[in-house]
Amino acid sequence: MSRKTWKSERILTENGFVNGYITICDDKIEKITTEWDGEYEDLGKVDIFPGIIDVHNHGFGGWSMTDPCTDEDVLGYVKALASIGITGILPTAKEDAFEAIVRVMDQVYEGAVIYGIHSEGPFWARGGEKTVGLTWPAPDVEETERLIQKTHGKMKVMAIAPELPGAHDVIRCLHEHQIKVACCHTAAYAEDIYEAKRVAGFDIATHLGNGMRGIHHRNVGALGALLLLDNIYYEVITDLNHICPDMLRIMFKLQPYSKFCLISDSNFIAGLPMGTYIRYGRENYADEKGLILNSDGRICGSGSWVLRNIKQLVTKVGVPVEQAFYMASINPARYLGIDGETGSLQSGKRADMIFVNDDFVCERTFVGGKEVYNKNVDTPDKIFNTEALKAKVN
């Protein structure tokens, strides 16, 4: 039996901050108290937060889940994620990566826990802003079944444009397999969203405000309709590149914080030096703001990460730090139905927690009570995929 206690002025529980002590025993949180007469490690001004669960992440630190990958790529990816406070992940992957992810899920590994695969597509109606000349396959139940089989029962979410012909049948098929459905990359008007929710149902909106019609005073579009719905969750990217501060404030006025899940939507360039990268013939540019653009100047993911985006929410949007972290931990845990085991710092739950300094930088990460990242030990050369740096052309 292994027991360890830390003291911090701010330990975030579901009931707010506690100035006190947190004790873990083996893989579980034993107790959180304001008094302690045993041995402990004093963290000083470093805060203790529940680990981040990112349900929409394509890559980080040179590791990509949208390209052909090996088991070693997936293992490097989950280890790198721990360096930015992520203790749980849904790799948002292309089919080429499914089998490697499935194999790693069946192994003992060190880093963020993989809770399943998130397939963002393939049944889209549109890309992001400025997308031209691209087409996507029509919704098809047989193709959906094939993709589900390829994940060997480990698909957790599939995202689809719900207004497309055949989409309602695909949504029903996914729900029969206990797979969450996300509304994504849609050309829908408000009435299409209402109809899809009524007839087939979906569980979450993909990167709210992006890849969808915005609000207009004659038709509130997909964005307005989604915000007027009950009983769904909302993915949201808060890097302030994808959504401006005032639109975030509008979203939080219309729906409670408890319905939002902070996501990164990052790709493999996130965490790497800014510049231009060419990988598998695709050119992407990462700028100093954490924005990733393709050769057409279109946003194609984020170069930022959830913990960094929490800082933006707190310092530039005015969201209370407690609520910002809840949106990154207990909310996605509830969405995935794993809140009984993780997602918050509470006695009996798994000890998935992060130590964060006052600049919102992760210093240490624990998954199931085991330290999987320490800023003083795990240097960038041990975390990042150095091979990916060879894809940098300027």
SULRAFEN-V290810 format. One record per helix or strand. SS is the DSSP state (@ for helix, = for strand). FROM is the first residue (numbers start at 1). TO is the last residue. If there is no record, write none. Layout:
# SULRAFEN-V290810
SS,FROM,TO / SS,FROM,TO
This chain:
# SULRAFEN-V290810
=,3,13 / =,16,25 / =,28,33 / =,41,42 / =,47,50 / =,52,57 / =,59,60 / =,63,64 / @,71,82 / =,86,92 / @,95,105 / =,113,120 / @,141,150 / =,155,160 / @,167,176 / =,180,183 / @,190,199 / =,204,205 / @,221,228 / =,233,237 / @,245,254 / @,257,259 / =,260,263 / =,266,266 / =,275,279 / =,282,286 / =,291,294 / =,299,302 / @,306,317 / @,321,326 / @,330,336 / =,350,350 / =,353,356 / =,362,367 / =,370,374 / @,380,383 / @,386,391 / =,392,392
